[in-house]
């Protein structure tokens, strides 16, 4: 006997099982939060009610989400992750605006599958409408978008071999692009058709207008 106590090693696959269990809990909390937000309203729903509906503690909720706002925007965060991954995979020869356009449109092509992994698609679309009409969620989304734009600036600068501190173009482009996406989202929120297809069309139409809006004349004939 050496006197050394052997440390028990996790069984093969145990780590993966734990991660899947965590993901299932997070997804269940996300679904429960969205169901409550879309039926009772964001302000009318408490963290305790979300946790109780999944039969977990408030402490467990905060293990996965910093706040109600974070839970409400969890699927948007997932979509942003897919978008960043799509942008990194765009060919290096694509100009920056074209790379952003193609990345966001390819993300929307696959977004139904990505969303459905977490929540029913119709629930996500209803949640989008809640976000558009809830000041606290709009403010939280704007904070998240500001952070996302910083990551986009860094990625565009990396692709082009630029220093984003010295060269303003990545920052200006991302600011314009982010504004267009917000305009598209706001336009979609006012449409009677609240489908993913309509959201994608709104995004594409708004992106395609960037060039003419910035460089073309706007005056109507005869004005």
C-alpha positions in Angstrom: 0.0 0.0 0.0 1.4 3.4 -0.9 -0.9 5.4 1.3 -2.1 7.5 -1.7 -5.8 7.7 -2.2 -6.8 7.4 -5.8 -9.1 10.1 -7.2 -12.2 8.8 -8.8 -12.4 9.6 -12.4 -15.6 10.5 -14.1 -17.1 7.7 -16.2 -16.7 8.2 -20.0 -19.3 10.5 -21.3 -20.3 11.8 -17.8 -19.1 15.3 -18.6 -21.1 15.3 -21.8 -24.2 14.1 -20.0 -23.9 16.9 -17.4 -23.6 19.5 -20.2 -26.7 18.1 -22.0 -28.6 18.2 -18.7 -27.5 21.8 -18.1 -28.6 22.7 -21.7 -32.0 21.0 -21.2 -32.5 23.1 -18.0 -31.5 26.3 -19.7 -33.8 25.6 -22.6 -36.7 24.7 -20.3 -36.2 28.0 -18.4 -36.1 29.9 -21.7 -39.3 28.3 -22.9 -41.1 28.9 -19.6 -40.0 32.5 -19.5 -41.2 33.2 -23.0 -44.5 31.5 -22.4 -45.1 33.6 -19.3 -43.9 36.8 -20.9 -46.1 36.4 -23.9 -49.2 35.5 -21.8 -48.8 37.6 -18.7 -46.5 40.3 -20.0 -42.9 40.9 -19.1 -43.6 43.2 -16.1 -46.3 40.8 -14.9 -43.9 37.8 -14.6 -41.5 37.2 -11.8 -38.4 35.1 -11.7 -40.0 32.9 -9.0 -42.8 32.1 -11.4 -40.4 31.2 -14.1 -38.4 28.9 -11.8 -41.5 27.3 -10.3 -42.9 26.4 -13.7 -39.8 24.4 -14.4 -39.7 23.1 -10.8 -36.3 24.6 -10.0 -35.2 27.1 -7.5 -34.7 30.8 -8.0 -31.0 30.1 -7.4 -31.0 27.7 -10.3 -32.5 30.4 -12.5 -29.8 32.8 -11.7 -27.2 30.1 -12.4 -28.2 30.4 -16.1 -29.5 33.9 -16.5 -28.4 37.2 -15.0 -32.0 38.6 -15.1 -35.4 38.3 -16.6 -34.2 40.4 -19.5 -31.4 37.9 -20.2 -33.9 35.1 -20.3 -36.2 37.0 -22.6 -33.4 37.7 -25.1 -31.7 34.2 -24.8 -32.8 33.1 -28.3 -31.6 36.4 -29.8 -28.3 35.7 -28.2 -28.3 32.3 -29.9 -29.0 33.8 -33.3 -26.2 36.3 -32.8 -23.8 33.5 -32.1 -24.9 31.8 -35.4 -24.4 35.1 -37.2 -20.9 35.6 -35.9 -19.9 32.1 -36.9 -21.4 32.7 -40.4 -19.4 35.9 -40.7 -16.1 34.2 -39.7 -16.8 31.6 -42.5 -17.3 34.1 -45.3 -14.6 34.1 -48.0 -11.8 36.5 -47.2 -12.1 38.1 -50.7 -15.7 39.4 -50.0 -15.9 43.1 -49.3 -17.0 43.9 -45.7 -20.5 45.0 -46.5 -21.1 42.0 -48.7 -19.7 39.6 -46.1 -22.1 41.1 -43.4 -25.0 40.9 -45.8 -24.4 37.3 -46.8 -23.7 36.3 -43.2 -27.0 37.7 -41.9 -29.0 36.3 -44.8 -27.5 32.8 -44.5 -28.2 33.0 -40.7 -31.9 33.7 -41.4 -32.0 30.8 -43.9 -31.1 28.4 -41.1 -32.7 30.3 -38.2 -35.9 28.3 -37.9 -33.9 25.1 -37.1 -31.7 27.0 -34.6 -34.7 28.5 -32.8 -36.7 25.3 -32.8 -33.8 23.6 -30.9 -34.8 25.8 -28.0 -38.4 27.0 -28.3 -41.3 26.6 -30.8 -40.9 29.0 -33.7 -44.3 30.6 -33.1 -43.4 31.3 -29.5 -40.2 33.0 -30.5 -42.1 35.2 -33.0 -44.6 36.2 -30.3 -41.7 37.0 -28.0 -40.2 39.3 -30.7 -43.4 41.3 -30.6 -43.2 41.5 -26.8 -39.7 42.8 -27.0 -40.7 45.5 -29.6 -43.3 46.8 -27.2 -41.5 46.6 -23.8 -39.2 49.5 -23.0 -37.1 47.4 -20.5 -36.5 44.8 -23.1 -35.7 47.3 -25.8 -33.1 48.9 -23.5 -31.6 45.5 -22.8 -31.5 44.6 -26.5 -29.8 47.9 -27.2 -27.1 47.1 -24.7 -26.6 43.7 -26.2 -26.5 45.1 -29.7 -23.8 47.6 -28.6 -21.7 44.7 -27.3 -22.3 42.7 -30.5 -21.3 45.7 -32.6 -18.0 45.9 -30.8 -17.3 42.2 -31.7 -18.3 42.9 -35.3 -15.9 45.8 -35.5 -13.1 43.6 -34.3 -14.0 40.9 -36.7 -14.2 43.2 -39.8 -10.9 44.8 -38.8 -9.3 41.4 -38.5 -10.6 40.3 -41.9 -9.3 43.4 -43.6 -6.0 43.6 -41.6 -6.9 46.9 -40.1 -6.4 48.6 -36.7 -9.9 49.5 -35.6 -8.6 52.2 -33.4 -6.8 54.0 -36.2 -9.1 53.2 -39.1 -12.7 54.4 -38.7 -14.2 52.4 -41.5 -15.0 49.1 -39.6 -16.7 51.1 -36.9 -18.7 53.3 -39.3 -19.8 50.3 -41.4 -20.9 48.3 -38.4 -22.8 51.3 -37.0 -24.6 51.7 -40.3 -25.3 48.0 -40.6 -26.6 47.7 -37.1 -28.9 50.7 -37.6 -30.3 49.0 -40.7 -31.0 45.8 -38.9 -32.7 47.7 -36.1 -34.8 49.5 -38.7 -35.7 46.2 -40.4 -36.7 44.7 -37.0 -38.9 47.7 -36.2 -40.5 47.6 -39.6 -41.3 43.9 -39.2 -42.7 44.5 -35.8 -45.4 46.7 -37.4 -46.3 44.2 -40.2 -49.4 42.1 -40.0 -47.3 39.2 -41.2 -45.0 38.3 -38.3 -43.5 35.2 -39.9 -39.7 34.4 -40.1 -40.0 34.7 -43.9 -41.3 38.3 -43.6 -38.6 39.1 -41.1 -36.0 37.8 -43.6 -37.5 39.8 -46.4 -37.5 42.9 -44.3 -33.9 42.4 -43.4 -32.9 41.8 -47.0 -34.8 44.8 -48.3 -33.3 47.1 -45.7 -29.8 45.9 -46.4 -30.2 46.3 -50.1 -31.2 49.9 -49.6 -27.9 50.9 -47.8 -26.0 51.7 -50.9 -28.7 53.8 -52.7 -29.6 55.5 -49.4 -26.0 56.6 -48.8 -24.9 57.5 -52.3 -28.0 58.1 -54.5 -30.2 61.1 -55.0 -33.6 60.8 -53.3 -35.6 63.6 -54.9 -38.8 62.2 -56.5 -39.4 63.1 -60.2 -41.1 66.5 -60.4 -40.4 67.4 -56.8 
